Amino acid sequence: LGRMQQLVAEAMEEGALGLSTGLFYVPGSFTSTEEIVELSKVAAAYRGVYISHMRDEAQGLLDSVTETIRIGEEAGLPVQMTHHKAISRDMWGRSVDSLALVDAARARGVDITIDQYPYTASQTSIAALVPQWAQAGGIAELLSRLNDPETRRRIRSEIVYRIEHDRGGGDPDNVVIGLCEWDRSLEGKSLASILSERDAEVTLANAAELVVDIIERGGARAIYHAMDESDVERIMRHPATAIASDGGVSVFGQGVPHPREYGTFARVLGRYVRERGHLTLEEAVRKMSSQTARRLGIHNRGLLTEGYYADIAIFDADEIIDKATFEEPHQYAIGIKFVLVNGQVVVEQGRHTGRRPGKIIYGPGYTGM
């Protein structure tokens, strides 16, 4: 623990914005709450923030929110629940309860906020359907466990549960392969459609065996359709929620990635502001700019005001909309006319100018080393 605390201190002095954890993923899933509190105290000493992909966003959602709040409260630093959502049909509507926990914490002085992407599907490794205990030690250990018939049966049984009550959303058709480098023909197809192509009955058991087969052959990235639109809208409207894509940067035309990589911010402005009226234009812009900058402790950015860096997006509020879909994700949004970074035009009438005037942004503990 002492060595870990030292590493956090070194990172903060080198410019980190704070401490982040991925408690759903191995090996972070094996970390105790108490350990995270102690590491977060170090980040707090440098005025950093704690941001967490929580342990569980399905059946254990409320326990995970409670844990995240506890970490911020006991460590004494700002805390953020990242890409907040309620996964699985069993949990639809429970954002009412998760947001109530947030409101209660904020009322007693906990500095907790949220970020969210505006879609009803998530994206991560196909291994998200595999229990964490089976992934301990890495892929080699997982493959070794799968070679033992009894352990394989146990793992497959838990995958069935996760398809039915977790990221699978209750149906093998809800799990779609996004990127599969060892077999591109699987990309864009659901577990159900792959089974049908192989003349196999579409059952939870067969879907679980297919997941195991994909992992044994090299793994894949998957999209999980397991959220409800009402939860997305409710979380978006909450005043503590900022907008974030949680997306990577794909090679254009490669694979079938989540459309959030292309459409997140335009989708909010077009669908949820202009078309549905869930947010005002001003509130949406704040959730994408100043709210984010202030949460991360980034100064002189996020507002149009004298003395700030000129990071500016100019868009047509009547036109802006996302074009990327789950079926055809490699499509750029429309309606964004100009983008300036540090005062230089990098996008002009929808085309990149080739300029790259970005600057490294250092956190509050940066010592100039």
N, C-alpha and C positions, 0 to 999 in steps of 0.2 A: 504494500500500500504506500509506503514511504517513497519508493521509486516511482510509482504512478503519480503521486502528488508532485514530485520533482519534475516529471515530464509535463504535467499541466502547467506548472509555473514557467518552465522554459518556453513552452509554446505560447503562453500569454505574453511573455516578454518579447517573443519573436513576431508578435502581431496578430495572434489568433483573436477572434471576436468573442470566444467563449468555449464552452464544453458541449459536445453533442454526444448522444448515445443512440444506439440502435438496439433496443432491448427486445425486440421481436426476433432479431437475427442472432445466429451463433457467431462468435462466442458471447456476445453481449447479454444474451438471454440468461446466462448463468450468473450474472452479476447481482449481488445483493443491493437492496435499497440503501443500506447503511454505507456501503462502499461508494456509491454514487454521491451520497450526501457529502462525504469527506472530500471527494475530488472536486465537487462543486464549490465547496468552501474556499478552495484555492483559487478557482476562477473568480469567485466573488471578491476576493481580496484585490483583484486587478480590475474590478468593475465589469466583469464579463457577464455573459448570459448563458443559461442552460437551455438547450433545445433537445427534445426527445422524440424519436419514433417510439411510441409507447410499446409496452410488452404485448398488449393484446387489444385489437380494435373490434373484436367480435364478442364472444361470450364473456370475456373478462374486461370489457370496455370500462365499466365504471370503476373497478378496482385499479385499472391502469391510470385513469384520470386522477384518482385519489392519490396514487403513488407519485405521480408527476407533481401534483400540488405539494405533497409532503416534502419532496426534494427541494423545491424552491423555497418553501417556508422554513425548513430547518437549516438550509445552507445560506439563506439570506441573500438571494440574488434573483433577478428577473428570470422567469421560466416560460417556455413556449411549448405548447403541444403542436407538433408539426403534422401537416396534412390530416387534420382531424376528420373523422368519419365514423359511421356505424356500419359494420360489415355483417352480412348474413341476414336473411329474412327474419330470423328470430329476434334480431336487434333493431329492426326498422322502427323508427320513432323514438328510440332511446336517446337520441341527441337532446331531447327535452331534459332528460335526467343529467346527461353529461354537462350540458350548459348550465344547469342549476348548480352543479358542483363548482363550476368555474365562477359563477356569480357569487356564491357564498364565500369562496376563497378571496375574491377581489374585495368583497365587502369587509372582510376582516384584515385587509391590507396586503394580501399576497399579490405580487406583481406578476400575474399570469395572463398570457395572451395565446392566440391560436393562429395557425395558418391553414389554408385549404385550397384544393384545386376544384374547379367547377364541373366535375364529371361523376357519373355513378359507377365508374369502374376504376380499379387500381391496376398497377403494373409492378411486378417484381419477378424474381426467379420462380420457376416451377417448384423449386424446393420449399416454397412457402407452404405447400400442402403436406410437407413431411414434418413429423414431430421433431422438436429441437433436440431431444435426447438422442435421436438416431443420427443427427448430424454432428454430434460432438467429435472433435478431432479432425474434422475436415472430410472431403469427398472420399478419400481412400478408406477412412474408417466407415463411412456410410456404405460404400460398396461392399466392404467386408461383412457388415451386418446383413446386407441383403443376400449374401451368399449362404447365410444360415437359414434353413427353411422356417423354423419357428419364429425367429426374429423378423424375417421377411413377412410372415403372416401377421405379426403384431403391427409392423409398420404399415402394411397395406390396410389393416383395419382402421388405423388412425387417419390414414389418407381419406378413406371413405367418410369418416366423421367430418373431416375438414371440407370435403366437397359438399356435404349435406348441410353442415351447420357453421361454416366459416367462409373462407374466400370463394369457395365453389358456388355459393349462392343457391345451393340445393339442387343443382342440375349440371351434369357434365357439359352441357351446351354453353354454360356461362364461362367456361375456362377456355381461352383462345390463345394459341401459340403466337407470340409476337416476333421472336427472333430465335432461329434454330440453325446454327452454323453448320451442323453435320447433315441436315436434311432440309433444304430451303422449301421443299414442297409442302412441309407441314405449316409454314408460316401463314397466318390468317385463318387457320382452321381450328375449330373447337375440338375438345376431347370427344364429344359426341359424333361430330362429322368424321373424325379420323377412325373411330370405331366402326362407323357405318361403312366407310370405304374398305375396311378390312373384313367386312362381313361378320362383324362381332356384334352381339346384342348390346345396346346402350344401357348399361346398368352402372350403378355406383361401384360395384366390385370390379367390373371390367375397366372402368375409368381409372380406378386406383392402380390396377396392374399396368395400364398404359402409362401412367405417371412414373411408375417405377422403371418401366422400359425406357422412357425418354431420359431419365436420370442416368441409367446405366450406359446409355449410348453417348452421353455427353452433355445432357441438360438442355435447358431452353429458358427463354424469358416468356412470361405469360401475362395476359390481361384477364382480370377477374371482374366479371359483371355481378356485383353482389351488394350494391348500395341502392338506396331509395332517394328519388328526387326531392321529396319533402325534407329529408334530413340535410341534403346539400343546401337547399334554400334557407333552411332555418339557421344552419351554422354560418352561412354567408352573411346573413343579416345581422348577426351578433356584432356589437360594436368593437369587441376585442379581436375580431377575425381580420387577418390580412390575406391577400391573395398571393399564392405561390404555385408554381407549376409542378414541382417535384419531378420534373422531367429532365432527361439527359439531352444531349445533342447528337442526334442520329446522323448517319451519312444519308443524304437525300436519296430516296428511292430504295434504300436497303432495309429489308425486313418489313414487318408490319407493326411499328411501334404504337404506343399510346398517342392519340391525337393531341394530348396536352403539350407535347413537345413543340407543337406548331401553333396551337390555338388558344391557350389558357386565357390570356389577358383580353384578347379581342372577343372571346366568347363571353366573358363577364360583361364587357361594355355593350356588346350587341344583343345577346340573349337575355341577360338578367337585368340590365339597365334599360335599354331601349324597348325591347319587345315585351318583357314581363313586369318591369317596374319594381323589382325587388329592392333595388338600390337607386339612389339618385346618382347622377353622373359624378357629382363632386365627391360623394362618399366613396364611390368605386375607385376614383383616381387616388383618393387619400389612402385607401387600403392597398394600393399598388406602389405607393411612392413614399410619402413622409412617414406613414405608420411603420413601414418596414425599416427605413433608415433610423428612426428613433429607437425602435426595438433593439436593433443591432449596435446601437451606439455610434453610428456613422454620422459624423458632423459635416455640415456645409453641403448636404445633398438631400434630395427628396422634396424640395420646395422651389418654386419660382420666386426668388427674392434676391436682392442685391447682396453680393458677396459670396453667394453659393456657386458651386460648379454648375455649368450649364448642361445638365443632363435632361434633355427635353424630347418628348415624343409628341408629334403633331399629327392628329388624326381627324377624320371626318366622323362626327358623332352619329350622323344619319346613315353612314355607309359601313362603318367598321363591323366586322363579323368574322368568326372563324370559319374556315372552309374544310379543315381536316376532319375526317370521320374515322370511325374504328375500321371501316372497310378500306378506305382510301386516305390514310393519314398524312401522306407526303404532299400536303397542300398548304401553301402559305395563306395567312389571313389577309383580308383586304381592308382598305380604308385607312391604312397608316401611311401618311404622305412623307414625313421626314422624321429622322431620329438623329439627335445630336448627343454626342458623348464628349464631355469636357469642352463644350463649345464648338466642336467640329462636326460637320455633317457626315454621318456614316451611312445613312439611308436617305436617298433622294428619289421621290416618286416611286417608292417600292423597290429600288435597286441599291445594292451595296456599293459605296463609292471606293472601297478598297482602303479607306483610312482606318487606322487602329489606334486611336488616341487614349485607350484605357489606361488607368493607373491602378497600382496595387493599393488596396484599402487596408490599413492596419487597425487593429483593435486598440482599446483604451489602455492596455498595459504595455504597449510597444515601447521599447527602450532605445531603438535605433541601432540595435546590434546587427 
